[in-house]
Amino acid sequence: MIEISNITKSFGEQRVLTDVSTVFEAGKTNLVIGISGSGKTVLMKIMTGLMTPDSGKVHFNGRDFFALSRNDQKNLRREIGMLFQGSALFDSMTVEENVMLPLLMLSNATKKEKLDRVNFCLERVNLAGANKKFPGEISGGMKKRVGIARAIVLNPKYLFCDEPNSGLDPRTSIVIDDLIIEITREFNMTTIINTHDMNSVMEIGEKIIFLYKGVKDWEGDKSQILDVTDENLNSFIFASDFLKDARDALKEKIARSK
Amino acid sequence: MKIEFKLFEHLGKFLIMIRRMFSRPARWEMYWRELFRQMNDIGVGSAFIVLLVSIFIGAVTAVQTAYQLYGTPFVPSSYIGLIVRNTIIFELAPTFTALILAGKVGSNLASELGSMRVTEQIDALEIMGVNTESYLIATRIIAAVITIPVLVAIAAYSGIMGGYIATSLSSNYSTEDYVRGIRMLFDPFDVQLMFIKSFTFSFIVSSISCYMGYYVKGGSVEIGKASTQAVVYSCIFVLLADYVIASLLL
């Protein structure tokens, strides 16, 4: 479980986050949604310790991240896996080496154990056999899956995904979403996903936080989205006439079935 | 006032980066591997250009010294070797090599780290719990401090050999005189000074370039700017350090 309380962050004169508080539960896919520039990535970078907030706290199962020593922060980070927006793979390394890197850096396991773990993770993301390929030789969706494999190779308790579907076609997006939700349940991780993909919101949004201009504007789950009255959230989710029509049709269908 | 503030901000960030480099690595094996990779890139990768430039610099210095001494009855021709040797050991080998490497290695370090920053590879390492200052920067600076003095020694030797080749191609001067000049009035401290300079310059070039790349913000344009700034600032600080060392030790 991750609990954030009163997170505030500014860059110079510009306030990016204002008093954001919430709880992200274990074994659930927690979504942070919002328009571009609403502060989602900054919030994620603060939660992972890549940025320091001006005020506020981040607790990982009761441990206040920013009150820990640099060494303890480093140890806590080893419980975190992160999938970056651009995958952040090392171009000069093969898929296998990329996934192996955290193990080489931090694990005392034998070479065979490490290789077995890498192969297990690659298999888990349906990339068995792609070990010797370089990032330049694989598609965007495969890169994301390598990113996920690398994120879970150390068996993390917390998984952060920054826009996992950006730049992917809808079909591949669904594959990635399914993979994230399966992994979250299988390993009982606390998963936090930044997204503006509406399909993801409706499919995997077990808990959703909507950020609007750096403020937490709404909190709920996917079942509440259809009846939401928050104007900012409505204009974000149902931005097009097509989506508005789809929502109305869905509501009508639900009403009729009742 | 704003410029002074920026200067202190950069100095502070630079010192913090240097301090953080000295943390104990989680696994030495990976650091050794990275260190040897960097030594290969910086040292072996730059050896040819350093060798080529220094041979020509030595040759040109010999020819120009010979031209200036031509016809002077009171200066023996063996002084060509002496002047070439001292010029190369004192100045050309350490300073010229550092300036060449500021262009080649400095821009490479800055752009490599800059792209790693922009593509979030450095963040990915941080998330893994890796001390990136130690893994990415310390290994590069140590590799530079080990290999650049070796390159300077190669430059000094090949520069003097360049002078020898130039003398051997000239009908006006004998190579015997040149060799006698090289052996004349030799003080081992000159070589010590060359190494003091090369260690200092290698630290300057590598640390400034790493700093410029490591703290890049933005995209490809900023990486290009950081790369250029790394070369410019490295050159300025190398020349400044050259003057300070010469003033203090000579």
Interface residues (C-beta under 8 A of the other chain):
Chain A: K45 T48 G49 L50 K74 N75 R77 R78 I80 G81 M82 F84 Q85 G86 A88 L89 F90 L101 P102 L104 M105 L106 R150 L154
Chain B: A26 R27 E29 M30 T119 E120 Q121 D123 A124 L125 E126 I127 M128 G129 V130 N131
